[in-house]
Amino acid sequence: MRRINTISRVRKVNLPAPLSKEFALLGLLLLAAVWVAYAFAQEALLNHQLSTQAADLRQQNATVAAQNEGYRRDLLASSAGATADEDARAHGYARTDERIYIVGRPAPSAAPPAQPGGKAKVSGAVRQGGVWESARRWIANFWHR
């Protein structure tokens, strides 16, 4: 029997170059895919913003149309003369055949009766108390209006 002697040699494995044509083509395809995805996302965002603005404008148009209708009704009423009576009443006029009821605050109460047999003190402390009391009442009345 014959013996076969194997000889091992150290060699490089046949690997493609790092920047081969296939790798460059794959990079270009990946770049094109990213560009298309970015453009699609940008268009979707723009479409969403425009539809939101369109909805806002539709709502504003509806509001303006309602206001215009109100103005149109007011103009028709003023041309018919119905507002003349309202304006006259607002300025205090009334017809001779009308009864007028004025609703207001009750009349201020009368001053408290003077104390019989006693003299009123007119010292500085009483006068200051009166000034402070009237200032307090004035502020309270002003605040509650």
C-alpha positions as CSV (number, residue, x, y, z in Angstrom):
1,M,0.0,0.0,0.0
2,R,1.0,3.4,-0.8
3,R,0.9,6.2,1.6
4,I,-0.3,9.6,0.5
5,N,1.5,12.4,2.1
6,T,-0.6,15.6,2.4
7,I,1.1,18.8,2.4
8,S,-0.6,21.7,4.1
9,R,0.2,25.2,2.9
10,V,-0.8,28.5,4.5
11,R,-2.8,30.6,2.0
12,K,-5.4,33.3,2.1
13,V,-9.0,32.5,1.7
14,N,-10.5,34.0,-1.4
15,L,-12.6,36.9,0.1
16,P,-14.1,39.7,-2.0
17,A,-12.6,43.2,-1.5
18,P,-14.2,45.3,1.1
19,L,-15.6,47.9,-1.4
20,S,-16.7,45.6,-4.1
21,K,-19.3,46.5,-6.8
22,E,-22.0,44.5,-4.9
23,F,-21.3,46.3,-1.7
24,A,-21.5,49.7,-3.3
25,L,-24.8,48.8,-5.1
26,L,-26.3,47.6,-1.8
27,G,-25.3,50.9,-0.2
28,L,-26.9,52.9,-3.0
29,L,-30.1,50.9,-2.8
30,L,-30.2,51.4,1.0
31,L,-29.6,55.1,0.6
32,A,-32.4,55.3,-2.0
33,A,-34.8,53.4,0.3
34,V,-34.0,55.8,3.2
35,W,-34.6,58.8,0.9
36,V,-38.0,57.4,-0.3
37,A,-39.1,56.7,3.3
38,Y,-38.0,60.2,4.4
39,A,-39.9,61.8,1.5
40,F,-43.0,59.7,2.3
41,A,-42.9,60.7,6.0
42,Q,-42.4,64.4,5.1
43,E,-45.5,64.3,2.7
44,A,-47.6,62.5,5.4
45,L,-46.7,65.1,8.0
46,L,-47.4,68.0,5.6
47,N,-50.8,66.4,4.7
48,H,-51.7,66.1,8.3
49,Q,-50.8,69.7,9.0
50,L,-52.8,71.0,6.0
51,S,-55.8,69.0,6.9
52,T,-55.7,70.4,10.5
53,Q,-55.5,73.9,9.1
54,A,-58.4,73.2,6.7
55,A,-60.5,72.0,9.6
56,D,-59.7,75.1,11.6
57,L,-60.5,77.3,8.6
58,R,-63.9,75.5,8.1
59,Q,-64.7,76.2,11.8
60,Q,-63.8,79.9,11.5
61,N,-65.9,80.1,8.3
62,A,-68.9,78.7,10.1
63,T,-68.4,81.2,12.9
64,V,-68.1,84.1,10.5
65,A,-71.2,82.9,8.6
66,A,-73.2,82.7,11.8
67,Q,-72.1,86.3,12.7
68,N,-73.0,87.5,9.3
69,E,-76.4,86.0,9.6
70,G,-76.9,87.8,12.9
71,Y,-75.8,91.1,11.4
72,R,-78.2,90.5,8.5
73,R,-81.1,89.9,10.9
74,D,-80.1,93.1,12.9
75,L,-80.1,95.1,9.6
76,L,-83.5,93.8,8.7
77,A,-84.9,94.6,12.1
78,S,-83.4,98.1,12.1
79,S,-84.7,98.8,8.6
80,A,-88.2,97.8,9.8
81,G,-88.0,100.3,12.7
82,A,-88.2,97.8,15.5
83,T,-84.9,98.9,17.0
84,A,-86.0,102.5,17.3
85,D,-88.2,101.6,20.3
86,E,-85.4,99.6,21.9
87,D,-82.9,102.4,21.5
88,A,-85.3,104.9,22.9
89,R,-86.0,102.7,26.0
90,A,-82.2,102.2,26.5
91,H,-81.8,106.0,26.7
92,G,-84.7,106.5,29.1
93,Y,-87.6,107.4,26.8
94,A,-91.0,105.8,26.9
95,R,-94.4,106.1,25.2
96,T,-97.1,108.0,26.9
97,D,-99.3,104.9,27.2
98,E,-96.6,102.7,28.8
99,R,-96.1,102.0,32.4
100,I,-92.5,102.1,33.6
101,Y,-91.2,100.0,36.5
102,I,-87.7,100.9,37.7
103,V,-86.0,98.2,39.7
104,G,-83.2,99.5,41.8
105,R,-81.6,99.4,45.2
106,P,-83.6,100.2,48.3
107,A,-83.4,103.7,49.6
108,P,-80.7,104.4,52.1
109,S,-81.9,104.0,55.7
110,A,-82.4,107.2,57.7
111,A,-79.7,108.4,60.1
112,P,-79.8,106.8,63.5
113,P,-81.8,108.9,66.1
114,A,-79.7,111.1,68.4
115,Q,-79.2,109.9,71.9
116,P,-81.5,111.7,74.2
117,G,-79.9,113.6,77.0
118,G,-76.3,112.9,76.1
119,K,-73.8,115.1,74.4
120,A,-72.0,113.9,71.4
121,K,-68.3,113.8,71.8
122,V,-66.3,115.8,69.3
123,S,-62.9,114.7,70.2
124,G,-60.1,113.8,67.8
125,A,-60.4,110.1,68.4
126,V,-64.1,110.2,67.5
127,R,-63.5,112.2,64.3
128,Q,-60.8,109.8,63.2
129,G,-63.0,106.8,63.9
130,G,-65.7,108.5,61.8
131,V,-63.2,109.1,58.9
132,W,-61.9,105.5,59.1
133,E,-65.5,104.2,59.3
134,S,-66.6,106.2,56.3
135,A,-63.5,105.1,54.3
136,R,-64.3,101.5,55.2
137,R,-67.9,101.8,54.1
138,W,-66.8,103.5,50.9
139,I,-64.4,100.7,50.1
140,A,-67.0,98.0,50.9
141,N,-69.6,99.7,48.7
142,F,-67.1,100.1,45.9
143,W,-66.1,96.5,46.2
144,H,-69.6,95.1,46.1
145,R,-70.8,97.0,43.0
